[in-house]
Amino acid sequence: MELDTFLYNLHFDTNKLLPSEWQPDWADAPLPYKLYRGLPEIPLTADVPLTLKGREANSNPSLEEFGHYLWYVYGLTRYSQAAFIEGTEEKATVSYAQLFRRFVPSGGALYPNELYIYLKLKDVPEGVYHYDVAHHRLLLLREGNYDSYLFRSLGNRYNLSDCFGIVFVSTVFWKNFYKYNNFSYRLQGLDAGVLIGQSVEVADRMGFSTRVCYQFLDRSINHLLGLSEQDESVYAVIPLSIHATTVNSGQFEEGENISATELSREVPLLKHVTYNRSKRVIDYPVLKVMNKASMVETTHSFENIKNDAHPSNSLGTELIMLPYTEPISYDLASVCRERHSPDIDFMIGKINQTEIASLLKETISFSYQNDLGNKYNNAASSLELFGTFYNVEGVQDGAYAYDKSAHALRRISKGDFREYMQNGLITPNVNLYQVPLCLHFVGDKDHLKKELGYRGYRIQQMEAGILLQRLLLTACALEMGGHPLLGFDSNQSDELYGVNSKGKTSLIQIPVGPYRPRVWLKGSLNS
């Protein structure tokens, strides 16, 4: 399949992505976490704190503290069982679903990402580790100091001697391809972004500074971790430090042109035994081609991106000014424990202007350090927030764009669009008649394609995921729920907002509103 056609179908013609006879083999599903065999183990304590507080400045974390960080970012946090009733009252059948959950959402709860860490703490051997989620422990993949190797893999841009660790977010293709087939490519970027967003949030609460690197030499990083690019590939690299992460200006454009292939020759090949449970793994050639096309081979391909994004303010002229709100202060740990995707549990309720002002402002103003250029420190510099509003205090029902510069809603169209949005659901697993807010992140169709080729699409999905996690956490802090959806008609929402003519599209749909308590059994998986 031609790659531009594939990306088009991911958003606008998803039926063409699945073979007509496609049916997931549920009995042969892979595990939602990767298992290694026969590696040195470093256990992490399950006695994690119930709240996240700042730590003593100017000291690297202990292994115990770093274990807390990993658990709050991606650990198994809850085991739940939900009941589903089908059929009539006279002939009802009940089925049950048991799931291990984490603090971040994931399409189908499949968690296609894995975490690897280059760690330099006094309590453990220096080297590269895999975070074994199933057992909450670190497994040593490769011992030694790799500062120089990673310094060059990141384009000679960062002073890694100041970092106590580097987190690598990878994607294991089969982990959600088995269910979603080629559509999994869209999910993988968003899932990686949500995980990145949680990593940044938790690091900030624990007093770590972070910088998200989207540009790196893929093959040299994968080689260091012992990953086969046919099965798994790193999507983002996140240095961690107790100091502000620094950029070595000047070397980015003028330094040595480093080749991933040549760099990989400096360290031996890793051959570790892994297990994923599936007895039959179906090939996914399109995902392999997309991954290869998105890779960077030399550091001279790295780019400093200029922000040329233009907001779509011309779509509406009537402004509703929102009230000024102070930044929300909340306990991240308790919000993480409370957050879930309500789906059928939404219930209609009125939202006041202060709540909507806080939700939109906290989401779209979120900033983090990254390697896309100085103007891209704000995650929303290339994304906009649109939505349909119903039963919001002081806001007439209709479709709106959030104007972040004015902290206002810019009205596009009047009316109750709940039926319109409900009819646009490909899989109607949420009753949008019960939801006051139906929000969409909107971005350019050819995001960074000129500068970074097909890697630009992947970066856009990750940035959407970062903002998605911020939105979900903020909604929960405001005692509302959010449910991420990709099973919606992008053409329909783009037509409503009038963004198609601007070269933009809706990336993800998030119903947000009050919800009733869920009937389920759940238990925490920490001491």
VEXDREN-424427 format. One line per 5 residues: number of its first residue (from 1); their letters; for each residue x, y, z of C-alpha. Coordinates in Angstrom, 3 decimals, padded with zeros to 6 digits. Example, Ala and Ser with C-alpha at 12.3 -4.5 7.8 and 13.67 -1.06 7.14 Angstrom:
1) AS) 012.300,-004.500,007.800 ~ 013.670,-001.060,007.140 $
***
This chain:
1) MELDT) 000.000,000.000,000.000 ~ 001.262,003.505,-000.850 ~ 002.157,005.212,002.432 ~ 000.260,008.477,001.847 ~ -002.837,006.418,001.027 $
6) FLYNL) -002.325,004.379,004.188 ~ -002.178,007.514,006.367 ~ -005.254,008.905,004.631 ~ -007.193,005.698,005.310 ~ -006.139,005.765,008.958 $
11) HFDTN) -008.293,008.840,009.431 ~ -010.878,008.977,006.681 ~ -011.530,005.472,005.330 ~ -010.711,002.982,008.076 ~ -012.708,000.154,006.439 $
16) KLLPS) -009.935,-000.158,003.836 ~ -007.396,-000.992,006.541 ~ -008.926,-004.314,007.580 ~ -009.090,-007.453,005.468 ~ -012.708,-008.493,004.890 $
21) EWQPD) -012.132,-011.769,006.748 ~ -010.240,-010.189,009.669 ~ -011.103,-011.650,013.060 ~ -008.870,-011.353,016.135 ~ -007.763,-014.655,017.618 $
26) WADAP) -008.609,-013.860,021.230 ~ -007.355,-017.216,022.481 ~ -003.895,-016.503,021.040 ~ -003.635,-012.888,022.218 ~ -000.209,-011.624,023.305 $
31) LPYKL) 000.445,-010.545,026.863 ~ 000.020,-006.804,027.535 ~ 003.585,-006.727,028.836 ~ 006.913,-008.037,027.574 ~ 008.705,-010.792,029.476 $
36) YRGLP) 012.429,-011.541,029.352 ~ 013.977,-014.771,030.567 ~ 017.244,-015.403,032.362 ~ 018.353,-011.826,033.062 ~ 019.750,-010.330,036.298 $
41) EIPLT) 016.854,-009.000,038.381 ~ 016.638,-005.909,040.553 ~ 013.362,-005.932,042.514 ~ 011.506,-002.686,043.164 ~ 009.421,-002.146,046.267 $
46) ADVPL) 005.652,-002.436,045.944 ~ 005.275,-000.200,048.988 ~ 004.657,002.920,046.921 ~ 003.489,006.177,048.541 ~ -000.168,007.120,048.265 $
51) TLKGR) 000.755,010.659,047.331 ~ 003.526,012.213,045.235 ~ 005.546,014.947,046.891 ~ 008.580,016.980,045.991 ~ 011.916,015.528,047.017 $
56) EANSN) 015.176,016.851,048.395 ~ 016.830,019.064,045.826 ~ 020.278,018.471,044.296 ~ 020.408,014.747,044.968 ~ 019.800,011.860,042.636 $
61) PSLEE) 016.861,009.640,043.554 ~ 017.333,006.373,045.383 ~ 016.392,003.137,043.652 ~ 013.276,003.064,045.830 ~ 012.203,006.514,044.640 $
66) FGHYL) 012.871,005.621,041.029 ~ 010.732,002.513,041.460 ~ 007.905,004.780,042.639 ~ 008.346,006.858,039.497 ~ 008.100,003.807,037.225 $
71) WYVYG) 005.046,002.458,039.036 ~ 003.137,005.729,038.760 ~ 004.113,006.075,035.110 ~ 003.402,002.575,033.793 ~ 003.066,000.004,036.574 $
76) LTRYS) 000.207,-002.445,037.010 ~ -001.990,-000.510,039.399 ~ -005.353,-002.259,039.472 ~ -007.066,-005.528,038.753 ~ -010.715,-005.147,037.825 $
81) QAAFI) -013.671,-007.272,036.834 ~ -016.701,-005.848,035.070 ~ -019.980,-007.576,034.225 ~ -021.764,-007.211,030.881 ~ -025.431,-008.140,030.500 $
86) EGTEE) -026.756,-009.087,027.068 ~ -030.156,-010.175,025.777 ~ -033.643,-009.567,027.148 ~ -034.697,-009.501,030.769 ~ -036.159,-012.999,030.395 $
91) KATVS) -033.095,-014.440,028.625 ~ -030.240,-012.327,029.885 ~ -026.688,-013.630,029.757 ~ -023.871,-012.228,031.849 ~ -020.239,-012.188,030.785 $
96) YAQLF) -017.241,-010.941,032.723 ~ -014.052,-009.177,031.690 ~ -010.950,-009.246,033.863 ~ -008.216,-006.726,033.180 ~ -004.965,-005.486,034.627 $
101) RRFVP) -005.019,-001.710,034.370 ~ -002.480,001.089,034.595 ~ -002.814,004.800,035.303 ~ -002.677,005.638,031.582 ~ -005.441,004.778,029.102 $
106) SGGAL) -004.718,002.476,026.177 ~ -006.782,001.410,023.177 ~ -008.451,-001.857,024.147 ~ -006.295,-001.924,027.335 ~ -003.577,-003.599,025.223 $
111) YPNEL) -000.657,-001.323,026.231 ~ 001.578,-001.731,023.161 ~ 004.422,000.325,024.673 ~ 007.378,-000.796,026.754 ~ 009.783,001.168,028.961 $
116) YIYLK) 013.569,000.801,028.912 ~ 015.922,002.792,031.109 ~ 019.569,003.717,030.934 ~ 020.243,004.099,034.646 ~ 023.120,005.680,036.562 $
121) LKDVP) 022.235,005.319,040.244 ~ 024.606,004.299,043.004 ~ 022.280,001.520,044.203 ~ 022.443,-000.495,040.960 ~ 024.972,-001.422,038.263 $
126) EGVYH) 025.223,001.252,035.614 ~ 023.612,000.100,032.392 ~ 020.507,-000.456,030.282 ~ 017.404,-002.022,031.869 ~ 013.925,-003.166,030.911 $
131) YDVAH) 011.068,-002.279,033.249 ~ 009.405,-005.624,033.907 ~ 005.858,-004.412,034.502 ~ 004.490,-007.849,035.401 ~ 006.834,-008.177,038.389 $
136) HRLLL) 007.623,-004.491,039.095 ~ 011.346,-004.961,038.744 ~ 014.287,-003.978,036.548 ~ 016.041,-006.490,034.321 ~ 019.624,-005.735,033.304 $
141) LREGN) 019.992,-005.915,029.521 ~ 023.444,-004.405,029.078 ~ 025.879,-003.267,031.769 ~ 028.213,-000.305,031.342 ~ 028.444,003.431,030.733 $
146) YDSYL) 026.960,004.501,027.394 ~ 026.964,008.297,027.808 ~ 029.100,008.849,024.712 ~ 027.065,006.425,022.587 ~ 023.760,008.033,023.575 $
151) FRSLG) 025.200,011.558,023.328 ~ 025.936,010.899,019.663 ~ 022.653,009.015,019.059 ~ 020.833,012.183,020.171 ~ 022.894,014.394,017.861 $
156) NRYNL) 025.475,015.731,020.361 ~ 022.789,017.969,021.828 ~ 022.501,017.042,025.509 ~ 024.856,016.937,028.451 ~ 024.030,013.409,029.564 $
161) SDCFG) 026.552,013.504,032.405 ~ 023.932,015.527,034.303 ~ 021.284,012.834,033.774 ~ 020.747,010.036,036.283 ~ 018.650,008.155,033.757 $
166) IVFVS) 017.171,008.083,030.277 ~ 013.762,006.560,029.559 ~ 013.050,004.956,026.189 ~ 009.425,004.552,025.114 ~ 009.108,001.756,022.555 $
171) TVFWK) 006.213,000.199,020.661 ~ 005.772,-003.559,020.253 ~ 003.819,-003.827,017.007 ~ 002.125,-007.171,017.569 ~ 000.686,-006.224,020.976 $
176) NFYKY) -002.241,-004.383,019.424 ~ -001.949,-005.369,015.754 ~ -003.488,-008.734,016.661 ~ -006.759,-006.924,017.451 ~ -006.746,-003.748,015.329 $
181) NNFSY) -004.693,-004.869,012.325 ~ -003.247,-001.861,010.412 ~ -005.376,000.604,012.386 ~ -003.019,-000.163,015.279 ~ -000.475,002.242,013.751 $
186) RLQGL) -002.646,005.210,014.696 ~ -003.216,003.845,018.191 ~ 000.475,003.190,018.799 ~ 001.471,006.838,018.432 ~ -001.359,008.038,020.660 $
191) DAGVL) -000.631,005.399,023.309 ~ 003.045,006.388,023.286 ~ 002.033,010.037,023.696 ~ -000.230,009.321,026.662 ~ 002.652,007.433,028.300 $
196) IGQSV) 005.031,010.329,027.590 ~ 002.515,012.753,029.086 ~ 002.263,010.675,032.261 ~ 006.072,010.406,032.432 ~ 006.423,014.177,032.289 $
201) EVADR) 003.648,014.753,034.869 ~ 005.066,012.282,037.397 ~ 008.646,013.501,036.887 ~ 007.545,017.084,037.520 ~ 005.815,016.103,040.783 $
206) MGFST) 008.927,014.216,041.919 ~ 011.328,017.067,041.124 ~ 012.910,015.619,037.966 ~ 013.450,017.657,034.832 ~ 012.676,016.040,031.488 $
211) RVCYQ) 013.179,016.654,027.791 ~ 011.277,014.595,025.240 ~ 013.431,013.717,022.229 ~ 011.565,012.791,019.047 ~ 014.678,013.012,016.866 $
216) FLDRS) 017.338,010.359,017.405 ~ 019.174,007.665,015.485 ~ 016.602,004.894,015.606 ~ 018.799,001.974,014.689 ~ 021.585,002.824,017.133 $
221) INHLL) 019.068,003.242,019.986 ~ 017.249,000.021,019.095 ~ 020.596,-001.773,018.806 ~ 021.652,-000.616,022.273 ~ 018.417,-001.977,023.754 $
226) GLSEQ) 018.608,-005.188,021.757 ~ 015.386,-004.564,019.813 ~ 014.570,-005.962,016.390 ~ 012.999,-003.202,014.291 ~ 010.788,-005.872,012.722 $
231) DESVY) 009.075,-006.379,016.090 ~ 009.611,-003.257,018.168 ~ 011.040,000.238,017.854 ~ 011.700,003.220,020.124 ~ 009.349,006.171,019.561 $
236) AVIPL) 010.700,008.672,022.127 ~ 013.728,009.210,024.350 ~ 013.355,011.093,027.663 ~ 016.484,012.157,029.599 ~ 015.882,012.561,033.357 $
241) SIHAT) 017.867,014.926,035.545 ~ 017.689,016.754,038.840 ~ 019.062,019.777,036.935 ~ 017.584,021.651,033.991 ~ 018.261,019.645,030.821 $
246) TVNSG) 020.740,021.538,028.670 ~ 021.134,021.802,024.915 ~ 024.599,022.148,023.408 ~ 023.746,024.877,020.926 ~ 025.707,025.072,017.696 $
251) QFEEG) 026.538,021.385,017.394 ~ 022.990,020.598,016.353 ~ 023.512,021.948,012.843 ~ 027.284,022.152,012.498 ~ 028.533,019.054,014.298 $
256) ENISA) 029.796,015.759,012.930 ~ 027.370,013.825,010.742 ~ 026.909,010.625,012.722 ~ 025.568,007.454,011.101 ~ 023.360,005.043,013.037 $
261) TELSR) 024.836,002.081,011.188 ~ 028.410,003.043,012.039 ~ 027.571,003.908,015.633 ~ 025.877,000.542,016.192 ~ 029.151,-001.244,015.425 $
266) EVPLL) 030.605,000.094,018.671 ~ 028.559,-002.217,020.900 ~ 027.910,-005.947,020.465 ~ 024.562,-007.345,019.400 ~ 022.241,-008.416,022.230 $
271) KHVTY) 020.416,-011.719,022.017 ~ 017.950,-012.177,024.862 ~ 015.050,-014.620,025.141 ~ 011.567,-013.050,025.356 ~ 008.036,-014.401,025.655 $
276) NRSKR) 004.723,-012.911,024.464 ~ 002.346,-015.942,024.689 ~ 001.065,-015.853,021.078 ~ 001.777,-019.104,019.247 ~ 001.089,-017.554,015.830 $
281) VIDYP) 002.175,-014.029,014.936 ~ 000.656,-012.678,011.730 ~ 002.905,-010.510,009.563 ~ 002.284,-006.733,009.449 ~ 004.220,-005.521,006.378 $
286) VLKVM) 002.643,-002.041,006.232 ~ 003.652,-001.265,009.823 ~ 007.194,-002.402,009.077 ~ 007.376,-000.174,005.997 ~ 005.964,002.811,007.934 $
291) NKASM) 008.465,002.262,010.730 ~ 011.375,002.045,008.294 ~ 010.206,005.135,006.385 ~ 010.037,007.083,009.675 ~ 013.586,006.269,010.776 $
296) VETTH) 016.506,008.703,010.853 ~ 019.850,007.350,009.648 ~ 022.175,010.349,010.226 ~ 022.222,013.305,012.594 ~ 022.326,015.780,009.685 $
301) SFENI) 018.660,014.814,009.142 ~ 017.737,016.372,012.504 ~ 015.784,019.619,012.242 ~ 015.107,022.724,014.282 ~ 011.423,023.260,013.566 $
306) KNDAH) 009.925,026.713,013.178 ~ 006.361,027.058,014.326 ~ 004.402,028.187,011.286 ~ 001.064,026.853,012.552 ~ -001.839,029.231,012.129 $
311) PSNSL) -004.900,028.953,014.387 ~ -008.268,028.601,012.745 ~ -009.729,031.711,014.380 ~ -011.206,032.816,011.062 ~ -013.760,030.020,011.400 $
316) GTELI) -015.831,031.992,013.877 ~ -016.138,035.641,014.814 ~ -018.410,035.565,017.885 ~ -016.342,035.283,021.070 ~ -017.485,034.142,024.503 $
321) MLPYT) -014.887,035.309,027.004 ~ -014.172,032.749,029.703 ~ -013.494,033.696,033.338 ~ -009.917,033.935,034.576 ~ -008.902,030.887,036.599 $
326) EPISY) -005.913,030.116,038.778 ~ -003.876,027.017,037.884 ~ -005.495,023.915,039.322 ~ -003.721,022.326,042.273 ~ -004.471,018.659,042.840 $
331) DLASV) -002.904,015.485,044.187 ~ -001.735,013.663,041.058 ~ -001.613,010.278,042.792 ~ -005.239,010.396,043.943 ~ -006.409,011.664,040.540 $
336) CRERH) -004.546,008.810,038.839 ~ -006.294,006.297,041.103 ~ -009.688,007.802,040.383 ~ -009.359,008.301,036.605 ~ -011.009,005.832,034.239 $
341) SPDID) -012.908,005.965,030.962 ~ -016.636,006.114,031.845 ~ -018.093,004.920,028.464 ~ -021.689,003.863,029.379 ~ -021.521,005.588,032.790 $
346) FMIGK) -021.783,009.189,031.564 ~ -024.791,011.110,032.860 ~ -026.011,014.493,031.743 ~ -025.210,017.389,034.024 ~ -024.628,021.122,033.838 $
351) INQTE) -021.052,022.404,033.638 ~ -020.303,025.931,034.810 ~ -018.033,028.416,033.066 ~ -015.289,028.173,035.669 ~ -015.013,024.427,035.128 $
356) IASLL) -014.907,024.686,031.345 ~ -012.396,027.579,031.552 ~ -010.089,025.554,033.792 ~ -010.393,022.407,031.683 ~ -009.538,024.124,028.395 $
361) KETIS) -006.822,026.393,029.757 ~ -005.017,023.673,031.747 ~ -005.055,021.358,028.744 ~ -004.018,023.615,025.911 ~ -001.427,025.636,027.877 $
366) FSYQN) 000.537,022.540,028.922 ~ 004.219,022.921,028.073 ~ 007.200,020.596,028.200 ~ 010.772,020.600,026.930 ~ 011.319,018.825,023.617 $
371) DLGNK) 013.678,018.819,020.648 ~ 011.413,020.307,017.986 ~ 012.643,023.881,018.350 ~ 012.188,026.528,021.046 ~ 008.730,027.538,019.899 $
376) YNNAA) 007.479,023.999,020.317 ~ 007.859,023.884,024.106 ~ 004.096,024.259,024.226 ~ 002.525,020.952,023.180 ~ -000.440,022.809,021.724 $
381) SSLEL) 001.604,025.029,019.424 ~ 000.638,022.716,016.565 ~ -002.716,021.480,017.904 ~ -006.051,023.175,018.510 ~ -009.011,022.246,020.673 $
386) FGTFY) -012.529,022.201,019.240 ~ -015.755,020.824,020.637 ~ -019.517,020.669,020.734 ~ -021.077,022.065,023.904 ~ -024.431,021.237,025.481 $
391) NVEGV) -025.849,022.436,028.798 ~ -022.824,024.587,029.670 ~ -023.594,027.598,031.852 ~ -023.467,030.858,029.919 ~ -022.620,029.127,026.632 $
396) QDGAY) -025.259,028.620,023.961 ~ -025.380,025.054,022.644 ~ -023.171,024.765,019.573 ~ -019.777,023.997,018.054 ~ -016.808,026.037,019.242 $
401) AYDKS) -013.049,026.482,018.887 ~ -011.010,027.390,021.952 ~ -008.991,030.569,021.327 ~ -006.091,030.179,023.757 ~ -004.644,033.641,023.093 $
406) AHALR) -007.901,035.306,024.178 ~ -008.965,032.548,026.609 ~ -012.319,032.490,024.879 ~ -014.665,030.272,022.912 ~ -015.056,031.159,019.250 $
411) RISKG) -018.465,030.018,018.033 ~ -018.614,028.164,014.723 ~ -022.234,027.040,014.661 ~ -025.317,027.103,016.921 ~ -027.318,024.043,017.880 $
416) DFREY) -027.484,020.795,019.824 ~ -025.034,018.471,018.027 ~ -025.352,015.424,020.273 ~ -027.318,013.428,017.694 ~ -024.909,014.527,014.969 $
421) MQNGL) -021.935,013.266,016.981 ~ -023.708,010.070,018.026 ~ -024.447,009.215,014.400 ~ -020.770,009.717,013.592 ~ -019.609,006.976,015.960 $
426) ITPNV) -018.319,003.932,014.108 ~ -018.587,001.854,017.275 ~ -021.365,003.411,019.413 ~ -020.004,002.390,022.822 ~ -020.718,005.805,024.390 $
431) NLYQV) -024.110,007.517,024.693 ~ -023.244,011.035,023.577 ~ -026.761,012.235,024.435 ~ -025.564,012.004,028.061 ~ -022.373,014.000,027.478 $
436) PLCLH) -022.219,017.832,027.681 ~ -018.780,018.167,026.019 ~ -017.489,016.348,022.949 ~ -013.954,017.628,022.350 ~ -011.510,017.130,019.470 $
441) FVGDK) -007.818,017.837,019.089 ~ -007.271,019.215,015.586 ~ -003.967,019.357,013.707 ~ -002.446,019.724,010.247 ~ -002.940,016.783,007.883 $
446) DHLKK) 000.715,016.985,006.783 ~ 002.232,017.754,010.173 ~ 006.032,018.201,009.854 ~ 006.034,016.089,006.689 ~ 008.187,018.621,004.850 $
451) ELGYR) 010.767,018.704,007.647 ~ 010.726,015.126,008.984 ~ 008.865,013.053,006.408 ~ 006.638,010.272,007.743 ~ 008.119,010.700,011.212 $
456) GYRIQ) 006.043,013.891,011.440 ~ 002.801,011.900,011.554 ~ 004.068,009.790,014.430 ~ 005.161,012.898,016.344 ~ 001.754,014.512,015.863 $
461) QMEAG) 000.002,011.466,017.298 ~ 002.330,011.494,020.293 ~ 001.748,015.203,020.952 ~ -002.005,014.592,020.734 ~ -001.552,011.785,023.277 $
466) ILLQR) 000.388,014.082,025.620 ~ -002.436,016.648,025.575 ~ -005.010,013.867,025.888 ~ -003.479,012.686,029.158 ~ -003.386,016.272,030.440 $
471) LLLTA) -007.070,016.677,029.535 ~ -008.077,013.428,031.243 ~ -006.198,014.238,034.449 ~ -007.633,017.762,034.562 ~ -011.171,016.497,033.938 $
476) CALEM) -010.791,014.011,036.786 ~ -009.482,016.743,039.117 ~ -012.678,018.671,038.246 ~ -014.748,015.559,039.132 ~ -015.575,014.743,035.527 $
481) GGHPL) -014.610,011.852,033.293 ~ -013.190,011.655,029.779 ~ -013.334,008.751,027.326 ~ -010.896,008.808,024.364 ~ -012.445,007.624,021.080 $
486) LGFDS) -010.942,006.877,017.685 ~ -014.034,005.141,016.325 ~ -015.608,008.329,014.968 ~ -016.158,009.873,011.542 ~ -013.350,012.421,011.091 $
491) NQSDE) -014.914,013.729,007.870 ~ -018.101,014.578,009.747 ~ -016.423,016.468,012.586 ~ -014.083,018.253,010.147 ~ -017.107,019.390,008.142 $
496) LYGVN) -018.820,020.692,011.269 ~ -015.777,022.697,012.343 ~ -014.907,023.810,008.805 ~ -011.266,022.761,009.203 ~ -010.980,020.542,006.132 $
501) SKGKT) -010.472,023.542,003.847 ~ -007.653,024.676,006.168 ~ -005.690,021.443,005.661 ~ -006.509,020.259,009.170 ~ -008.336,017.275,010.658 $
506) SLIQI) -009.704,015.931,013.938 ~ -007.189,013.562,015.515 ~ -009.141,012.151,018.455 ~ -012.579,012.606,020.042 ~ -013.007,012.912,023.814 $
511) PVGPY) -016.468,013.015,025.412 ~ -016.168,014.758,028.799 ~ -018.718,015.153,031.563 ~ -020.130,013.913,034.868 ~ -020.546,010.164,035.342 $
516) RPRVW) -022.136,007.745,037.786 ~ -020.081,005.276,039.874 ~ -019.290,002.096,037.971 ~ -020.447,-001.317,039.134 ~ -017.264,-003.368,039.202 $
521) LKGSL) -014.882,-005.239,041.442 ~ -011.446,-003.701,041.599 ~ -008.385,-004.043,043.759 ~ -005.152,-002.093,044.058 ~ -001.927,-003.867,043.101 $
526) NS) 000.404,-002.100,045.515 ~ 001.160,-002.590,049.194 $
***
